[in-house]
């Protein structure tokens, strides 16, 4: 079962998120600091594959993080479309050590 982030349990929550995205092979979005370049006509197959993997990881990871928020906390969470940025902002908002 998932630990819901309640504003006081960031360390426990983030550990579960990191583990879950890791076993789901979605951790690329947390491990990489920068978003890959957008796909263009000149993009190589490797660049396209990397971007698509990052985009999937970002989308699903962000959804997972939002789903594991206590209902009373969700409205106060920062708006962003990047999972890594969201996790960092949640840490800033957290009242836990």
C-alpha positions in Angstrom: 0.0 0.0 0.0 1.1 3.5 -0.7 2.0 6.1 1.9 0.0 9.2 1.4 2.0 12.5 1.7 0.4 14.5 4.5 2.8 17.3 4.8 4.8 15.7 7.7 6.2 12.5 6.1 8.2 13.6 3.1 11.1 11.2 3.7 8.9 8.1 4.0 6.7 9.2 1.0 9.6 10.1 -1.2 11.4 6.8 -0.4 8.2 4.8 -1.5 7.9 7.0 -4.7 11.5 6.5 -5.6 11.2 2.7 -5.0 8.0 2.4 -7.0 9.2 4.4 -10.0 12.4 2.4 -9.9 10.8 -1.0 -10.1 8.4 0.3 -12.8 11.5 1.6 -14.8 10.1 5.1 -14.6 13.0 6.6 -12.6 14.6 8.3 -15.5 12.6 11.4 -14.7 14.0 11.6 -11.2 17.5 10.7 -12.1 18.0 13.1 -15.0 18.3 16.8 -14.2 17.3 18.1 -17.6 14.5 17.4 -19.9 15.7 15.9 -23.2 15.5 18.0 -26.3 12.1 18.0 -28.0 11.9 15.6 -31.0 12.4 17.2 -34.4 12.7 15.9 -38.0 16.5 15.8 -37.5 16.3 13.8 -34.2 18.1 10.4 -34.3 16.2 7.2 -33.4 18.1 7.2 -30.1 17.1 10.8 -29.3 13.5 10.0 -30.1 13.5 6.9 -28.0 15.2 8.8 -25.1 12.6 11.6 -25.3 9.7 9.2 -25.4 11.0 7.2 -22.4 11.5 10.5 -20.5 8.0 11.8 -21.4 6.3 8.5 -20.3 8.3 8.4 -17.1 7.5 12.1 -16.4 3.7 11.7 -17.0 3.3 8.5 -15.1 5.6 9.5 -12.3 3.8 12.8 -11.8 0.5 11.0 -11.8 1.8 8.6 -9.2 3.0 11.4 -7.0 -0.3 13.3 -7.2 -2.3 10.2 -6.5 -0.3 9.6 -3.3 -1.1 12.9 -1.7 -3.6 13.2 1.1 -6.8 14.9 -0.2 -6.4 17.8 2.2 -2.8 18.5 0.9 -3.5 18.3 -2.8 -4.9 21.8 -3.3 -1.8 23.4 -1.7 0.7 21.5 -3.9 2.6 23.5 -6.5 1.5 23.2 -10.1 4.1 21.9 -12.5 4.3 19.4 -15.4 7.7 18.0 -14.5 7.9 15.2 -12.0 11.4 16.0 -10.7 10.4 19.6 -10.1 7.2 18.5 -8.4 9.1 16.3 -6.0 11.6 19.1 -5.1 8.7 21.5 -4.6 6.9 19.0 -2.3 10.1 18.7 -0.3 10.2 22.5 0.1 6.6 22.5 1.2 7.0 19.6 3.6 6.9 20.3 7.4 9.0 17.2 8.1 12.8 17.1 8.6 
